[in-house]
Amino acid sequence: MKLTHIEHIGIAVNNIEESVKYYEDILGLKCYAIEEVKDQKVKTAFFMLGQTKIELLESTDPEGPIGKFVAKKGEGVHHLAFAVEGIEGALEELSNKGVQLVDQKPRKGAEGLDIAFLHPKSTGGVLTELCENKNKS
Ligand code: ZN
């Protein structure tokens, strides 16, 4: 399995517009995309920093994964996403090594990436996402 870099850090927020202000006005980053991912019941906002993105996640449904997370733990870091080459092979390898997968197969995430989550029980408590951008060569 080949991880290449930290693709993004996912941060759960109550209100994406309010949070974007902090990242733009205080930290001086620029939000380059806001996108709703209906499948995940979230609205996302993205900032680029080097090769790594910050992905803000606001729930659009209290019963969705981010809605439940925020209700339980409040705002904060939600997941860590690694860029990987060959996501299918990586999932197979991880599964063979006993890592519990949330997604057995990759699915489409924000920005058209192929993504899959690993269960935090198997990753030292860190909800971990693998991402592969098959659109860019
Ligand atoms: Zn993510």
Backbone and ligand atoms as CSV (ligand in chain L), in Angstrom:
chain,resi,resn,atom,element,x,y,z
A,1,MET,N,N,0.843,-1.196,0.000
A,1,MET,CA,C,0.000,0.000,0.000
A,1,MET,C,C,0.878,1.245,0.000
A,2,LYS,N,N,0.523,2.180,-0.836
A,2,LYS,CA,C,1.328,3.396,-0.905
A,2,LYS,C,C,0.502,4.649,-0.589
A,3,LEU,N,N,0.739,5.177,0.616
A,3,LEU,CA,C,0.138,6.461,0.977
A,3,LEU,C,C,1.082,7.554,0.494
A,4,THR,N,N,0.564,8.611,-0.104
A,4,THR,CA,C,1.449,9.633,-0.657
A,4,THR,C,C,1.492,10.922,0.167
A,5,HIS,N,N,0.379,11.304,0.743
A,5,HIS,CA,C,0.357,12.500,1.591
A,5,HIS,C,C,-0.955,12.567,2.350
A,6,ILE,N,N,-1.063,13.532,3.237
A,6,ILE,CA,C,-2.350,13.748,3.897
A,6,ILE,C,C,-3.215,14.535,2.922
A,7,GLU,N,N,-4.258,13.901,2.445
A,7,GLU,CA,C,-5.127,14.524,1.438
A,7,GLU,C,C,-5.930,15.651,2.080
A,8,HIS,N,N,-6.573,15.333,3.185
A,8,HIS,CA,C,-7.276,16.383,3.933
A,8,HIS,C,C,-7.517,15.997,5.380
A,9,ILE,N,N,-7.877,17.029,6.138
A,9,ILE,CA,C,-8.319,16.828,7.517
A,9,ILE,C,C,-9.769,17.289,7.554
A,10,GLY,N,N,-10.651,16.429,8.024
A,10,GLY,CA,C,-12.079,16.744,8.077
A,10,GLY,C,C,-12.438,17.299,9.445
A,11,ILE,N,N,-13.095,18.443,9.439
A,11,ILE,CA,C,-13.446,19.115,10.694
A,11,ILE,C,C,-14.957,19.365,10.723
A,12,ALA,N,N,-15.600,18.850,11.753
A,12,ALA,CA,C,-17.053,19.021,11.890
A,12,ALA,C,C,-17.346,20.396,12.489
A,13,VAL,N,N,-18.280,21.106,11.881
A,13,VAL,CA,C,-18.639,22.451,12.362
A,13,VAL,C,C,-20.166,22.573,12.444
A,14,ASN,N,N,-20.597,23.523,13.246
A,14,ASN,CA,C,-22.044,23.781,13.365
A,14,ASN,C,C,-22.563,24.572,12.178
A,15,ASN,N,N,-21.758,25.548,11.759
A,15,ASN,CA,C,-22.222,26.475,10.731
A,15,ASN,C,C,-21.069,26.796,9.797
A,16,ILE,N,N,-21.180,26.346,8.584
A,16,ILE,CA,C,-20.050,26.421,7.663
A,16,ILE,C,C,-19.682,27.876,7.329
A,17,GLU,N,N,-20.673,28.734,7.169
A,17,GLU,CA,C,-20.374,30.146,6.851
A,17,GLU,C,C,-19.577,30.798,7.987
A,18,GLU,N,N,-20.001,30.519,9.218
A,18,GLU,CA,C,-19.294,31.076,10.374
A,18,GLU,C,C,-17.859,30.559,10.421
A,19,SER,N,N,-17.683,29.274,10.185
A,19,SER,CA,C,-16.358,28.670,10.276
A,19,SER,C,C,-15.457,29.133,9.140
A,20,VAL,N,N,-16.019,29.309,7.959
A,20,VAL,CA,C,-15.233,29.794,6.818
A,20,VAL,C,C,-14.624,31.150,7.173
A,21,LYS,N,N,-15.381,31.974,7.877
A,21,LYS,CA,C,-14.871,33.298,8.277
A,21,LYS,C,C,-13.587,33.175,9.088
A,22,TYR,N,N,-13.555,32.225,10.026
A,22,TYR,CA,C,-12.354,32.030,10.837
A,22,TYR,C,C,-11.165,31.661,9.951
A,23,TYR,N,N,-11.358,30.686,9.070
A,23,TYR,CA,C,-10.244,30.234,8.229
A,23,TYR,C,C,-9.784,31.326,7.254
A,24,GLU,N,N,-10.736,32.135,6.780
A,24,GLU,CA,C,-10.369,33.201,5.834
A,24,GLU,C,C,-9.850,34.448,6.549
A,25,ASP,N,N,-10.619,34.956,7.494
A,25,ASP,CA,C,-10.292,36.252,8.099
A,25,ASP,C,C,-9.158,36.156,9.111
A,26,ILE,N,N,-9.118,35.062,9.852
A,26,ILE,CA,C,-8.099,34.939,10.905
A,26,ILE,C,C,-6.857,34.225,10.374
A,27,LEU,N,N,-7.062,33.102,9.700
A,27,LEU,CA,C,-5.907,32.319,9.234
A,27,LEU,C,C,-5.414,32.725,7.853
A,28,GLY,N,N,-6.232,33.468,7.125
A,28,GLY,CA,C,-5.793,33.965,5.820
A,28,GLY,C,C,-5.822,32.937,4.703
A,29,LEU,N,N,-6.575,31.856,4.886
A,29,LEU,CA,C,-6.744,30.877,3.807
A,29,LEU,C,C,-7.912,31.314,2.930
A,30,LYS,N,N,-8.043,30.655,1.768
A,30,LYS,CA,C,-9.129,31.021,0.865
A,30,LYS,C,C,-9.988,29.794,0.578
A,31,CYS,N,N,-11.263,29.896,0.866
A,31,CYS,CA,C,-12.185,28.800,0.546
A,31,CYS,C,C,-12.345,28.745,-0.967
A,32,TYR,N,N,-12.036,27.594,-1.573
A,32,TYR,CA,C,-12.129,27.513,-3.042
A,32,TYR,C,C,-13.330,26.720,-3.524
A,33,ALA,N,N,-14.038,26.068,-2.612
A,33,ALA,CA,C,-15.225,25.310,-3.043
A,33,ALA,C,C,-16.137,25.038,-1.865
A,34,ILE,N,N,-17.429,25.159,-2.111
A,34,ILE,CA,C,-18.439,24.693,-1.160
A,34,ILE,C,C,-19.312,23.723,-1.931
A,35,GLU,N,N,-19.499,22.556,-1.362
A,35,GLU,CA,C,-20.199,21.501,-2.094
A,35,GLU,C,C,-21.057,20.704,-1.125
A,36,GLU,N,N,-22.276,20.373,-1.567
A,36,GLU,CA,C,-23.109,19.497,-0.747
A,36,GLU,C,C,-22.924,18.068,-1.215
A,37,VAL,N,N,-22.679,17.159,-0.252
A,37,VAL,CA,C,-22.593,15.736,-0.585
A,37,VAL,C,C,-23.839,15.090,0.020
A,38,LYS,N,N,-24.860,14.911,-0.811
A,38,LYS,CA,C,-26.189,14.469,-0.348
A,38,LYS,C,C,-26.118,13.114,0.334
A,39,ASP,N,N,-25.361,12.237,-0.306
A,39,ASP,CA,C,-25.085,10.903,0.193
A,39,ASP,C,C,-24.664,10.868,1.665
A,40,GLN,N,N,-23.828,11.836,2.035
A,40,GLN,CA,C,-23.258,11.887,3.384
A,40,GLN,C,C,-24.023,12.856,4.297
A,41,LYS,N,N,-25.041,13.512,3.725
A,41,LYS,CA,C,-25.840,14.482,4.485
A,41,LYS,C,C,-24.968,15.593,5.079
A,42,VAL,N,N,-24.068,16.106,4.232
A,42,VAL,CA,C,-23.191,17.194,4.666
A,42,VAL,C,C,-23.022,18.253,3.580
A,43,LYS,N,N,-22.689,19.434,4.075
A,43,LYS,CA,C,-22.194,20.495,3.216
A,43,LYS,C,C,-20.712,20.628,3.552
A,44,THR,N,N,-19.881,20.770,2.517
A,44,THR,CA,C,-18.435,20.815,2.746
A,44,THR,C,C,-17.857,22.125,2.213
A,45,ALA,N,N,-16.812,22.597,2.857
A,45,ALA,CA,C,-16.054,23.750,2.357
A,45,ALA,C,C,-14.590,23.356,2.366
A,46,PHE,N,N,-13.859,23.754,1.319
A,46,PHE,CA,C,-12.468,23.323,1.169
A,46,PHE,C,C,-11.480,24.483,1.128
A,47,PHE,N,N,-10.352,24.241,1.777
A,47,PHE,CA,C,-9.205,25.155,1.749
A,47,PHE,C,C,-7.992,24.328,1.364
A,48,MET,N,N,-7.103,24.897,0.578
A,48,MET,CA,C,-5.893,24.180,0.179
A,48,MET,C,C,-4.707,24.775,0.919
A,49,LEU,N,N,-3.870,23.898,1.465
A,49,LEU,CA,C,-2.668,24.339,2.157
A,49,LEU,C,C,-1.555,23.372,1.780
A,50,GLY,N,N,-0.681,23.788,0.877
A,50,GLY,CA,C,0.299,22.849,0.330
A,50,GLY,C,C,-0.443,21.782,-0.453
A,51,GLN,N,N,-0.146,20.529,-0.152
A,51,GLN,CA,C,-0.840,19.414,-0.833
A,51,GLN,C,C,-2.073,18.975,-0.056
A,52,THR,N,N,-2.281,19.610,1.084
A,52,THR,CA,C,-3.308,19.138,2.012
A,52,THR,C,C,-4.471,20.105,2.047
A,53,LYS,N,N,-5.665,19.548,2.131
A,53,LYS,CA,C,-6.858,20.373,2.233
A,53,LYS,C,C,-7.401,20.333,3.659
A,54,ILE,N,N,-8.109,21.370,3.985
A,54,ILE,CA,C,-8.947,21.333,5.177
A,54,ILE,C,C,-10.376,21.252,4.661
A,55,GLU,N,N,-11.108,20.279,5.159
A,55,GLU,CA,C,-12.487,20.042,4.724
A,55,GLU,C,C,-13.404,20.314,5.910
A,56,LEU,N,N,-14.173,21.390,5.828
A,56,LEU,CA,C,-15.160,21.655,6.874
A,56,LEU,C,C,-16.432,20.901,6.522
A,57,LEU,N,N,-17.061,20.345,7.526
A,57,LEU,CA,C,-18.264,19.535,7.322
A,57,LEU,C,C,-19.393,20.045,8.201
A,58,GLU,N,N,-20.454,20.492,7.575
A,58,GLU,CA,C,-21.654,20.880,8.324
A,58,GLU,C,C,-22.759,19.893,7.978
A,59,SER,N,N,-23.408,19.377,8.985
A,59,SER,CA,C,-24.474,18.410,8.740
A,59,SER,C,C,-25.699,19.082,8.137
A,60,THR,N,N,-26.344,18.383,7.197
A,60,THR,CA,C,-27.612,18.877,6.662
A,60,THR,C,C,-28.775,18.067,7.232
A,61,ASP,N,N,-28.444,17.119,8.128
A,61,ASP,CA,C,-29.463,16.248,8.709
A,61,ASP,C,C,-28.959,15.764,10.074
A,62,PRO,N,N,-29.726,16.022,11.144
A,62,PRO,CA,C,-29.257,15.607,12.478
A,62,PRO,C,C,-29.008,14.104,12.583
A,63,GLU,N,N,-29.643,13.318,11.700
A,63,GLU,CA,C,-29.466,11.858,11.736
A,63,GLU,C,C,-28.274,11.395,10.899
A,64,GLY,N,N,-27.650,12.322,10.197
A,64,GLY,CA,C,-26.485,11.957,9.380
A,64,GLY,C,C,-25.259,11.762,10.260
A,65,PRO,N,N,-24.172,11.230,9.683
A,65,PRO,CA,C,-22.972,10.939,10.489
A,65,PRO,C,C,-22.369,12.170,11.165
A,66,ILE,N,N,-22.343,13.303,10.490
A,66,ILE,CA,C,-21.770,14.506,11.103
A,66,ILE,C,C,-22.744,15.096,12.132
A,67,GLY,N,N,-24.040,15.018,11.835
A,67,GLY,CA,C,-25.054,15.468,12.795
A,67,GLY,C,C,-24.920,14.741,14.127
A,68,LYS,N,N,-24.758,13.446,14.037
A,68,LYS,CA,C,-24.617,12.628,15.252
A,68,LYS,C,C,-23.307,12.936,15.979
A,69,PHE,N,N,-22.249,13.114,15.195
A,69,PHE,CA,C,-20.937,13.409,15.778
A,69,PHE,C,C,-20.985,14.717,16.569
A,70,VAL,N,N,-21.529,15.757,15.948
A,70,VAL,CA,C,-21.569,17.082,16.580
A,70,VAL,C,C,-22.467,17.058,17.832
A,71,ALA,N,N,-23.581,16.322,17.743
A,71,ALA,CA,C,-24.484,16.234,18.898
A,71,ALA,C,C,-23.764,15.595,20.088
A,72,LYS,N,N,-22.910,14.629,19.800
A,72,LYS,CA,C,-22.236,13.878,20.861
A,72,LYS,C,C,-20.973,14.579,21.364
A,73,LYS,N,N,-20.179,15.074,20.425
A,73,LYS,CA,C,-18.840,15.564,20.796
A,73,LYS,C,C,-18.642,17.049,20.565
A,74,GLY,N,N,-19.567,17.687,19.878
A,74,GLY,CA,C,-19.381,19.102,19.547
A,74,GLY,C,C,-18.498,19.267,18.321
A,75,GLU,N,N,-18.188,20.509,18.010
A,75,GLU,CA,C,-17.346,20.778,16.846
A,75,GLU,C,C,-15.929,20.261,17.092
A,76,GLY,N,N,-15.228,19.945,16.015
A,76,GLY,CA,C,-13.830,19.547,16.169
A,76,GLY,C,C,-13.369,18.625,15.064
A,77,VAL,N,N,-12.128,18.148,15.215
A,77,VAL,CA,C,-11.546,17.261,14.199
A,77,VAL,C,C,-12.375,15.984,14.107
A,78,HIS,N,N,-12.754,15.618,12.906
A,78,HIS,CA,C,-13.622,14.463,12.691
A,78,HIS,C,C,-12.883,13.291,12.061
A,79,HIS,N,N,-12.071,13.553,11.041
A,79,HIS,CA,C,-11.334,12.456,10.419
A,79,HIS,C,C,-10.073,12.939,9.714
A,80,LEU,N,N,-9.212,11.966,9.457
A,80,LEU,CA,C,-7.939,12.190,8.783
A,80,LEU,C,C,-7.977,11.392,7.486
A,81,ALA,N,N,-7.615,12.055,6.377
A,81,ALA,CA,C,-7.704,11.375,5.081
A,81,ALA,C,C,-6.340,11.307,4.416
A,82,PHE,N,N,-5.936,10.086,4.063
A,82,PHE,CA,C,-4.681,9.861,3.355
A,82,PHE,C,C,-4.949,9.697,1.866
A,83,ALA,N,N,-4.096,10.279,1.050
A,83,ALA,CA,C,-4.124,9.987,-0.388
A,83,ALA,C,C,-3.386,8.673,-0.590
A,84,VAL,N,N,-3.973,7.806,-1.393
A,84,VAL,CA,C,-3.390,6.489,-1.619
A,84,VAL,C,C,-3.389,6.201,-3.118
A,85,GLU,N,N,-2.406,5.428,-3.533
A,85,GLU,CA,C,-2.389,4.957,-4.927
A,85,GLU,C,C,-2.942,3.540,-4.943
A,86,GLY,N,N,-4.024,3.345,-5.678
A,86,GLY,CA,C,-4.622,2.003,-5.755
A,86,GLY,C,C,-5.493,1.705,-4.559
A,87,ILE,N,N,-6.620,2.403,-4.465
A,87,ILE,CA,C,-7.464,2.298,-3.261
A,87,ILE,C,C,-8.066,0.895,-3.088
A,88,GLU,N,N,-8.442,0.234,-4.182
A,88,GLU,CA,C,-9.031,-1.105,-4.054
A,88,GLU,C,C,-8.031,-2.077,-3.426
A,89,GLY,N,N,-6.820,-2.039,-3.952
A,89,GLY,CA,C,-5.762,-2.909,-3.435
A,89,GLY,C,C,-5.444,-2.598,-1.984
A,90,ALA,N,N,-5.458,-1.308,-1.649
A,90,ALA,CA,C,-5.162,-0.891,-0.273
A,90,ALA,C,C,-6.223,-1.439,0.681
A,91,LEU,N,N,-7.494,-1.372,0.282
A,91,LEU,CA,C,-8.571,-1.880,1.138
A,91,LEU,C,C,-8.443,-3.389,1.343
A,92,GLU,N,N,-8.086,-4.073,0.273
A,92,GLU,CA,C,-7.912,-5.520,0.375
A,92,GLU,C,C,-6.768,-5.862,1.334
A,93,GLU,N,N,-5.675,-5.123,1.175
A,93,GLU,CA,C,-4.512,-5.352,2.031
A,93,GLU,C,C,-4.854,-5.091,3.499
A,94,LEU,N,N,-5.538,-3.967,3.755
A,94,LEU,CA,C,-5.900,-3.613,5.129
A,94,LEU,C,C,-6.828,-4.660,5.737
A,95,SER,N,N,-7.801,-5.088,4.932
A,95,SER,CA,C,-8.742,-6.102,5.395
A,95,SER,C,C,-8.008,-7.390,5.746
A,96,ASN,N,N,-7.062,-7.783,4.888
A,96,ASN,CA,C,-6.264,-8.994,5.149
A,96,ASN,C,C,-5.432,-8.856,6.412
A,97,LYS,N,N,-5.079,-7.621,6.754
A,97,LYS,CA,C,-4.290,-7.381,7.966
A,97,LYS,C,C,-5.175,-7.187,9.195
A,98,GLY,N,N,-6.471,-7.391,9.014
A,98,GLY,CA,C,-7.375,-7.363,10.163
A,98,GLY,C,C,-7.965,-6.008,10.491
A,99,VAL,N,N,-7.761,-5.033,9.619
A,99,VAL,CA,C,-8.343,-3.714,9.854
A,99,VAL,C,C,-9.824,-3.755,9.475
A,100,GLN,N,N,-10.648,-3.238,10.386
A,100,GLN,CA,C,-12.093,-3.208,10.131
A,100,GLN,C,C,-12.429,-2.054,9.185
A,101,LEU,N,N,-13.089,-2.382,8.086
A,101,LEU,CA,C,-13.431,-1.365,7.090
A,101,LEU,C,C,-14.865,-0.884,7.295
A,102,VAL,N,N,-15.077,0.418,7.170
A,102,VAL,CA,C,-16.449,0.942,7.139
A,102,VAL,C,C,-17.012,0.732,5.737
A,103,ASP,N,N,-16.192,1.005,4.735
A,103,ASP,CA,C,-16.580,0.805,3.334
A,103,ASP,C,C,-15.748,-0.333,2.760
A,104,GLN,N,N,-16.431,-1.391,2.349
A,104,GLN,CA,C,-15.721,-2.543,1.767
A,104,GLN,C,C,-15.153,-2.185,0.396
A,105,LYS,N,N,-15.876,-1.264,-0.282
A,105,LYS,CA,C,-15.447,-0.831,-1.612
A,105,LYS,C,C,-15.451,0.680,-1.646
A,106,PRO,N,N,-14.597,1.280,-2.502
A,106,PRO,CA,C,-14.599,2.747,-2.599
A,106,PRO,C,C,-15.934,3.276,-3.114
A,107,ARG,N,N,-16.270,4.480,-2.661
A,107,ARG,CA,C,-17.457,5.166,-3.197
A,107,ARG,C,C,-17.051,6.598,-3.525
A,108,LYS,N,N,-17.976,7.328,-4.137
A,108,LYS,CA,C,-17.644,8.692,-4.565
A,108,LYS,C,C,-17.828,9.677,-3.407
A,109,GLY,N,N,-16.801,10.459,-3.144
A,109,GLY,CA,C,-16.887,11.493,-2.120
A,109,GLY,C,C,-16.901,12.863,-2.770
A,110,ALA,N,N,-16.679,13.892,-1.956
A,110,ALA,CA,C,-16.618,15.257,-2.465
A,110,ALA,C,C,-15.508,15.351,-3.509
A,111,GLU,N,N,-15.668,16.240,-4.442
A,111,GLU,CA,C,-14.690,16.500,-5.502
A,111,GLU,C,C,-14.467,15.298,-6.417
A,112,GLY,N,N,-15.406,14.351,-6.404
A,112,GLY,CA,C,-15.309,13.202,-7.309
A,112,GLY,C,C,-14.209,12.208,-6.964
A,113,LEU,N,N,-13.677,12.305,-5.747
A,113,LEU,CA,C,-12.638,11.355,-5.350
A,113,LEU,C,C,-13.254,10.015,-4.995
A,114,ASP,N,N,-12.487,8.956,-5.172
A,114,ASP,CA,C,-12.877,7.648,-4.661
A,114,ASP,C,C,-12.420,7.581,-3.213
A,115,ILE,N,N,-13.338,7.288,-2.332
A,115,ILE,CA,C,-13.019,7.312,-0.902
A,115,ILE,C,C,-13.511,6.045,-0.213
A,116,ALA,N,N,-12.899,5.741,0.924
A,116,ALA,CA,C,-13.378,4.652,1.783
A,116,ALA,C,C,-12.894,4.948,3.197
A,117,PHE,N,N,-13.731,4.628,4.172
A,117,PHE,CA,C,-13.379,4.865,5.570
A,117,PHE,C,C,-12.968,3.563,6.252
A,118,LEU,N,N,-12.027,3.719,7.195
A,118,LEU,CA,C,-11.598,2.617,8.060
A,118,LEU,C,C,-12.206,2.864,9.435
A,119,HIS,N,N,-12.543,1.805,10.122
A,119,HIS,CA,C,-13.206,1.956,11.419
A,119,HIS,C,C,-12.220,2.416,12.491
A,120,PRO,N,N,-12.613,3.429,13.284
A,120,PRO,CA,C,-11.703,3.930,14.321
A,120,PRO,C,C,-11.290,2.877,15.351
A,121,LYS,N,N,-12.083,1.808,15.494
A,121,LYS,CA,C,-11.687,0.717,16.411
A,121,LYS,C,C,-10.375,0.088,15.987
A,122,SER,N,N,-10.099,0.139,14.680
A,122,SER,CA,C,-8.891,-0.505,14.150
A,122,SER,C,C,-7.751,0.483,13.925
A,123,THR,N,N,-7.985,1.759,14.191
A,123,THR,CA,C,-6.990,2.771,13.806
A,123,THR,C,C,-6.602,3.665,14.978
A,124,GLY,N,N,-6.683,3.113,16.176
A,124,GLY,CA,C,-6.292,3.887,17.350
A,124,GLY,C,C,-7.203,5.076,17.612
A,125,GLY,N,N,-8.484,4.902,17.275
A,125,GLY,CA,C,-9.455,5.941,17.610
A,125,GLY,C,C,-9.569,7.077,16.606
A,126,VAL,N,N,-8.799,6.977,15.509
A,126,VAL,CA,C,-8.857,8.046,14.497
A,126,VAL,C,C,-9.688,7.560,13.303
A,127,LEU,N,N,-10.829,8.188,13.096
A,127,LEU,CA,C,-11.598,7.848,11.894
A,127,LEU,C,C,-10.729,8.194,10.688
A,128,THR,N,N,-10.418,7.196,9.879
A,128,THR,CA,C,-9.433,7.351,8.797
A,128,THR,C,C,-10.102,7.109,7.456
A,129,GLU,N,N,-9.786,7.991,6.525
A,129,GLU,CA,C,-10.335,7.900,5.179
A,129,GLU,C,C,-9.182,7.699,4.205
A,130,LEU,N,N,-9.392,6.852,3.227
A,130,LEU,CA,C,-8.443,6.753,2.114
A,130,LEU,C,C,-9.085,7.440,0.918
A,131,CYS,N,N,-8.286,8.159,0.139
A,131,CYS,CA,C,-8.798,8.881,-1.035
A,131,CYS,C,C,-7.897,8.596,-2.211
A,132,GLU,N,N,-8.516,8.482,-3.359
A,132,GLU,CA,C,-7.729,8.411,-4.578
A,132,GLU,C,C,-8.389,9.293,-5.638
A,133,ASN,N,N,-7.582,10.125,-6.231
A,133,ASN,CA,C,-8.066,10.983,-7.312
A,133,ASN,C,C,-7.714,10.328,-8.639
A,134,LYS,N,N,-8.706,9.663,-9.231
A,134,LYS,CA,C,-8.440,8.942,-10.482
A,134,LYS,C,C,-8.612,9.844,-11.700
A,135,ASN,N,N,-9.039,11.073,-11.442
A,135,ASN,CA,C,-9.233,12.019,-12.560
A,135,ASN,C,C,-7.938,12.665,-12.998
A,136,LYS,N,N,-6.996,12.747,-12.069
A,136,LYS,CA,C,-5.735,13.372,-12.456
A,136,LYS,C,C,-4.675,12.313,-12.688
A,137,SER,N,N,-3.842,12.539,-13.658
A,137,SER,CA,C,-2.858,11.511,-14.013
A,137,SER,C,C,-1.635,11.633,-13.144
L,1,ZN,ZN,ZN,-13.056,13.496,4.166
